[in-house]
Each structure stands twice: as C-alpha cells, then as structure tokens.
Amino acid sequence: MSTIAFELPTMTCGHCVKAVTAAIQTVDKQAQVVIDLPTHQVRVDTGASQAQLAQALKEAGYEPA
C-alpha cells in the first residue's frame, strides 16, 4: 500500500466528499480515504495507482489539480 495525495479544487461540500470517496473506492474497495474539505486535499492509502485514482476522480467530475 502507498499513500497518494490529490488536490481537488472543485470539492466544496459534504456531497462532494461522498462522491470522491465513492469514486476512489470503485477502484480500490479497501482504500482508506482521508479528506480535508477546507483545503480541498485528499489522501488515499491504497494499492491502486495514482493514474487509476485520477481517472476515477475525473470520471466523477473532480479534476485533480
């Protein structure tokens, strides 16, 4: 497992947090997701690649900065 971080400027509310978490967990059901909403930061402990997670986030409407 590795820790991957993303900045998601368009993540602004509780609904966004749920959508981002769900998108990440479609790639890795066991991923541990930690979100800091005020700073738009997401940290993921996962076995998936950064590219896989970034693609899932894009498909959910959250473009990593």
N, C-alpha and C positions, 0 to 999 in steps of 0.2 A: 504494500500500500504506500501511496505517496500523497503529499498534500499539494493541492493545486489551488491557486487563488485567481479570482476574477474581479474586475470592477464592472458593475452593471449600472451605468448612469440612469437608465430608464426604470430601474427597480425603485418604486417610491411608496409602496403601501403593503399592507398585510396580504392582500390578494396576490401581489407580485411575489412575495416570499413563498407562498404556497405553490405558485406556478413554477418558480425557479427550482424549488425543492423537487417537485414532481418531475420536471424535465430532467434533472440530474439523475433521479432515481429510475428513470426509464432506461438509462444507460447502465447504471450500477445500483441494483436494489439495496445493496449493503453500504452504500456511500454514507458517510457522516457529513452532514451539511451544517455549516455554521454561518449565519448571515448577520451582518451588522448593517441594518437598514439605513441609519443616518449617514453612513459613509459610503453606502452602495457597494460594500465589499462582501464577497462570498468566498469562504474557504471550504474545500472539499477534501476529505480523506477518502481515497478511492484507489481501486485497482485499474480504473479506466484511464485512457489517455486524455491529455488536455484537448486535443483536437476533437475527440469524440464528445466530450462535455461541451465544448464551444459550439459544435454543430447542433447539439440538442437545445442549447440555450437560444441560438439563432432561430431555430425552428419554432421555439415557444415565443419568439418576439423580443428577446433580450440580447442585444448585440454587445458582446464584451468589448470594453474599451482597451 
